[in-house]
Each structure stands twice: as structure tokens, then as C-alpha cells.
Amino acid sequence: MNQCMTRQADAILAALPELLIDLIKYQLINNVIGTYEELRDYFIRCGLSRAQADRAVEYRDDYLCGVHWGRETPIRTGGAQRYNPKTGRVDTA
């Protein structure tokens, strides 16, 4: 999906309770073994609708390729932060 390019919060997921957004973030960043289908099914068991779970799984690549501190995440703000080796700084993508 690469929502990072839009710089907007996800309309379907950003309104979820913080605990669920944190769970999604944790799983998308750390669960590198589970398939997309396994992640979707896990999210549904945790209380997401099928549409929400499908949308969450679309963010997997965005969460794996970026560094996300606090609320600056693809779901919450459409953004991520990346290390820029040329400047030695962390930039908002």
C-alpha cells in the first residue's frame, strides 16, 4: 500500500483504541515468520473486523522498512522516520 507517501492517517485504522494500534504495530514490525493470512486471522481474533485486519496487513512492508517512534507511524500519521546516511540525521519520510 505504501501509505507513507500520502502523509495522512488511515481512516479505517487510526480511530482504533491505542492498545489495538500498538498491537498491530508490534506484530507488523516483529512478526516476520507469520504469513499475511496468519497475521490477518490473528488481528481478527484480537477484535478487528475483517476489513480492518486486511487493511492492517497491507501496512506490513511500511512497518518493516521504517523506524517508528511514538505516534509517528504509517497508520496514525501516514509517515515514518528514516535514517539519512548523507546527513547523519533521522528524517521524516
MIDOSE-1310 file (N, C-alpha, C; in nm, 2 decimals, decimal comma, always signed):
residues 93
mnqc	+0,08/-0,12/+0,00/+0,00/+0,00/+0,00/+0,09/+0,12/+0,00; +0,18/+0,13/+0,08/+0,28/+0,24/+0,10/+0,20/+0,37/+0,13; +0,13/+0,38/+0,23/+0,06/+0,50/+0,28/+0,16/+0,60/+0,31; +0,28/+0,57/+0,34/+0,38/+0,67/+0,38/+0,39/+0,79/+0,28
mtrq	+0,36/+0,76/+0,16/+0,36/+0,87/+0,06/+0,25/+0,97/+0,08; +0,14/+0,93/+0,14/+0,03/+1,02/+0,15/+0,03/+1,12/+0,26; +0,11/+1,08/+0,37/+0,12/+1,16/+0,49/-0,01/+1,19/+0,56; -0,11/+1,09/+0,55/-0,23/+1,11/+0,62/-0,26/+0,98/+0,70
adai	-0,33/+1,01/+0,81/-0,37/+0,89/+0,90/-0,47/+0,80/+0,82; -0,46/+0,67/+0,85/-0,55/+0,58/+0,78/-0,69/+0,59/+0,84; -0,79/+0,62/+0,76/-0,92/+0,65/+0,80/-0,99/+0,52/+0,87; -0,95/+0,41/+0,83/-1,01/+0,28/+0,89/-0,95/+0,24/+1,02
laal	-0,82/+0,26/+1,03/-0,74/+0,21/+1,15/-0,71/+0,31/+1,25; -0,69/+0,44/+1,22/-0,64/+0,54/+1,31/-0,74/+0,56/+1,43; -0,86/+0,53/+1,41/-0,96/+0,55/+1,51/-0,97/+0,44/+1,61; -0,90/+0,33/+1,59/-0,90/+0,22/+1,68/-0,84/+0,26/+1,82
pell	-0,87/+0,19/+1,92/-0,81/+0,22/+2,05/-0,66/+0,21/+2,04; -0,59/+0,29/+2,12/-0,44/+0,29/+2,12/-0,38/+0,15/+2,14; -0,44/+0,07/+2,23/-0,39/-0,07/+2,26/-0,39/-0,15/+2,13; -0,50/-0,14/+2,05/-0,50/-0,22/+1,93/-0,40/-0,17/+1,83
idli	-0,39/-0,04/+1,82/-0,29/+0,01/+1,72/-0,15/-0,03/+1,76; -0,12/-0,03/+1,89/+0,01/-0,07/+1,94/+0,03/-0,22/+1,91; -0,07/-0,30/+1,92/-0,06/-0,44/+1,90/-0,04/-0,46/+1,75; -0,11/-0,39/+1,66/-0,08/-0,40/+1,52/+0,06/-0,36/+1,48
kyql	+0,10/-0,25/+1,54/+0,24/-0,20/+1,51/+0,34/-0,31/+1,56; +0,33/-0,36/+1,68/+0,42/-0,46/+1,73/+0,42/-0,59/+1,64; +0,31/-0,63/+1,60/+0,31/-0,75/+1,51/+0,37/-0,73/+1,37; +0,33/-0,61/+1,32/+0,38/-0,58/+1,18/+0,54/-0,56/+1,18
innv	+0,59/-0,51/+1,29/+0,73/-0,49/+1,30/+0,81/-0,62/+1,33; +0,75/-0,70/+1,42/+0,83/-0,81/+1,48/+0,79/-0,95/+1,43; +0,67/-0,97/+1,37/+0,63/-1,10/+1,33/+0,68/-1,12/+1,18; +0,80/-1,17/+1,16/+0,85/-1,19/+1,03/+0,83/-1,33/+0,98
igty	+0,78/-1,42/+1,07/+0,76/-1,56/+1,03/+0,62/-1,58/+0,98; +0,52/-1,52/+1,04/+0,38/-1,54/+1,01/+0,35/-1,49/+0,86; +0,26/-1,56/+0,80/+0,22/-1,52/+0,66/+0,12/-1,40/+0,68; +0,09/-1,34/+0,57/-0,01/-1,24/+0,57/-0,15/-1,29/+0,62
eelr	-0,18/-1,41/+0,58/-0,31/-1,47/+0,62/-0,31/-1,50/+0,77; -0,20/-1,54/+0,82/-0,19/-1,57/+0,97/-0,20/-1,44/+1,05; -0,14/-1,33/+1,00/-0,15/-1,20/+1,07/-0,29/-1,15/+1,06; -0,35/-1,16/+0,95/-0,49/-1,12/+0,94/-0,58/-1,19/+1,03
dyfi	-0,57/-1,32/+1,04/-0,65/-1,40/+1,13/-0,62/-1,37/+1,27; -0,50/-1,34/+1,31/-0,46/-1,30/+1,44/-0,53/-1,17/+1,48; -0,52/-1,08/+1,39/-0,59/-0,95/+1,41/-0,74/-0,96/+1,43; -0,80/-1,05/+1,36/-0,94/-1,07/+1,37/-0,97/-1,13/+1,51
rcgl	-0,89/-1,22/+1,55/-0,91/-1,28/+1,69/-0,89/-1,18/+1,80; -0,81/-1,07/+1,77/-0,79/-0,97/+1,87/-0,90/-0,86/+1,87; -0,99/-0,87/+1,78/-1,11/-0,78/+1,78/-1,13/-0,69/+1,66; -1,04/-0,70/+1,56/-1,05/-0,62/+1,44/-1,16/-0,69/+1,35
sraq	-1,23/-0,61/+1,27/-1,31/-0,66/+1,17/-1,22/-0,72/+1,05; -1,28/-0,79/+0,96/-1,20/-0,84/+0,85/-1,15/-0,73/+0,77; -1,23/-0,63/+0,74/-1,18/-0,51/+0,66/-1,06/-0,44/+0,73; -1,07/-0,43/+0,87/-0,96/-0,36/+0,94/-0,84/-0,45/+0,94
adra	-0,86/-0,58/+0,96/-0,74/-0,67/+0,96/-0,68/-0,67/+0,82; -0,76/-0,68/+0,71/-0,70/-0,67/+0,58/-0,62/-0,55/+0,56; -0,67/-0,43/+0,60/-0,60/-0,31/+0,58/-0,47/-0,31/+0,67; -0,48/-0,35/+0,79/-0,36/-0,36/+0,87/-0,25/-0,44/+0,81
veyr	-0,28/-0,55/+0,75/-0,18/-0,63/+0,69/-0,12/-0,56/+0,57; -0,19/-0,48/+0,50/-0,14/-0,40/+0,39/-0,02/-0,31/+0,43; -0,01/-0,28/+0,56/+0,10/-0,19/+0,61/+0,23/-0,27/+0,64; +0,23/-0,40/+0,63/+0,34/-0,48/+0,67/+0,47/-0,42/+0,62
ddyl	+0,48/-0,40/+0,49/+0,61/-0,36/+0,43/+0,65/-0,22/+0,48; +0,55/-0,13/+0,50/+0,58/+0,00/+0,55/+0,64/+0,00/+0,69; +0,59/-0,09/+0,78/+0,64/-0,11/+0,91/+0,77/-0,18/+0,91; +0,80/-0,27/+0,82/+0,93/-0,33/+0,82/+1,04/-0,25/+0,76
cgvh	+1,01/-0,15/+0,68/+1,11/-0,07/+0,62/+1,14/+0,06/+0,69; +1,06/+0,10/+0,79/+1,08/+0,23/+0,86/+1,11/+0,21/+1,01; +1,15/+0,32/+1,07/+1,17/+0,33/+1,21/+1,05/+0,42/+1,26; +0,98/+0,37/+1,36/+0,86/+0,44/+1,40/+0,87/+0,47/+1,55
wgre	+0,87/+0,60/+1,59/+0,88/+0,63/+1,73/+0,74/+0,69/+1,77; +0,70/+0,65/+1,89/+0,57/+0,71/+1,94/+0,46/+0,70/+1,84; +0,39/+0,82/+1,82/+0,28/+0,82/+1,73/+0,31/+0,84/+1,58; +0,43/+0,86/+1,55/+0,47/+0,88/+1,41/+0,48/+0,75/+1,34
tpir	+0,36/+0,70/+1,30/+0,36/+0,57/+1,23/+0,27/+0,58/+1,10; +0,28/+0,48/+1,01/+0,20/+0,49/+0,89/+0,05/+0,49/+0,92; +0,01/+0,41/+1,02/-0,14/+0,41/+1,05/-0,18/+0,54/+1,11; -0,11/+0,59/+1,20/-0,16/+0,71/+1,28/-0,14/+0,84/+1,20
tgga	-0,03/+0,85/+1,13/+0,00/+0,98/+1,06/+0,04/+0,97/+0,91; +0,05/+0,85/+0,86/+0,09/+0,83/+0,72/+0,24/+0,84/+0,70; +0,31/+0,85/+0,81/+0,45/+0,87/+0,80/+0,54/+0,78/+0,87; +0,67/+0,79/+0,85/+0,77/+0,71/+0,92/+0,89/+0,80/+0,92
qryn	+0,99/+0,75/+1,00/+1,12/+0,82/+1,01/+1,23/+0,73/+0,96; +1,32/+0,78/+0,88/+1,42/+0,70/+0,82/+1,56/+0,77/+0,85; +1,66/+0,69/+0,87/+1,80/+0,74/+0,88/+1,85/+0,78/+0,75; +1,90/+0,91/+0,74/+1,96/+0,96/+0,62/+2,11/+0,95/+0,63
pktg	+2,18/+0,86/+0,57/+2,32/+0,84/+0,59/+2,40/+0,96/+0,53; +2,35/+1,04/+0,44/+2,42/+1,15/+0,39/+2,43/+1,26/+0,49; +2,32/+1,28/+0,57/+2,32/+1,39/+0,66/+2,35/+1,35/+0,80; +2,34/+1,21/+0,83/+2,36/+1,16/+0,96/+2,24/+1,19/+1,05
rvdt	+2,13/+1,23/+0,99/+2,01/+1,26/+1,07/+1,89/+1,17/+1,04; +1,80/+1,17/+1,13/+1,67/+1,09/+1,11/+1,57/+1,19/+1,05; +1,52/+1,16/+0,93/+1,43/+1,24/+0,86/+1,29/+1,18/+0,86; +1,19/+1,26/+0,86/+1,05/+1,21/+0,84/+1,03/+1,19/+0,69
a	+0,98/+1,07/+0,67/+0,96/+1,03/+0,53/+0,82/+1,07/+0,48
